[in-house]
Amino acid sequence: MAGYVREVYKMVKVSVILPVYNEERYLEQCLDSICNQTMKEMEIICVDDGSTDASPRILQDYAKKDSRIRIITQENQYAGVARNKGMEQASGKYLLFLDADDFYVPAMIEKMAGKAEETDADIVMCRYMQQDEKGRAEKMDWGFEELFLGQRDVFAGKDLNCGGIFQIAKGWPWDKLFSADFVERCGYRFPGFRSSEDGFFVYMLMARAEKIAYIEEALAIHRIRVSGSLSNTKEKNWLNGFKMWSLIGEELKRQGLFEIYEQSFMNELVYFLLWYLESMQTFEAFQNCYQYIRMVTEQEFGILDYGEGFFFQRELYKWYQGVIRLPLAEYLFRKEKGFL
């Protein structure tokens, strides 16, 4: 990692990497929540990904007021490339990849870095709140933590029940802090996709971590249904989600980890396929995903061969059976009539 010198840690404990693309509506609140953190020993690396709105001016204004802010600019190459560029310039002991349309509890960084120091963890992850555009927020509970984690707050993925690394957290980075040493040893970078770019980086680091620490407290506030946000570009880039899971599967096999995580991986893959398909807002994207699952995904992963008993949520397996066995028109008819 460029500029990686242990002495720097005395001044920079955490490198916050913030990709920014046309976020003028939320950027000031995000930057305020970062600059006003209770931990001061950090650098804030903002990577402007070719913004065409007022985001560059806002970044410059904040950089004048806070010397910890450094601005990197690039042509629009999407969030993954922006994060990689920020990572190359990072000098902190820990890396935190935040999103410019979210905001964060004032003690987030101090608590996550403190947990990492206390446990010598490779990764620390926290809970988060989800907030809609009307300002309504709720703490998220995926419902699987107790089943796979038990009472542990420090663990390795391979020690979880059923290898459940894919069930205890989602594959995004903004609720996780990473040891820079650990990331460098693994050598992973974010793929340059426009969407679904973070799952490979996050899940593979979680799969390889010897120590993951868990904080029950909600320390991040994540916005949902933000018009124009990256999560709303899936229709134009629908293939990226499938690419992400192929990369993860291939790398798990390359690392000799696939058998350890096979059940967890396959269960989350089917869950993702249902969510991904139903999240498509245009018929063309929905049709493309439906046919891809039938013609490519099943051939690649052989999900039907595992059988219903292999899956934590058997209704998901039954749904998947319907996709594979039904032509699109019949699937849509049955769905409309409530038969699926």
Disulfide bonds with the S-S distance in Angstrom:
none
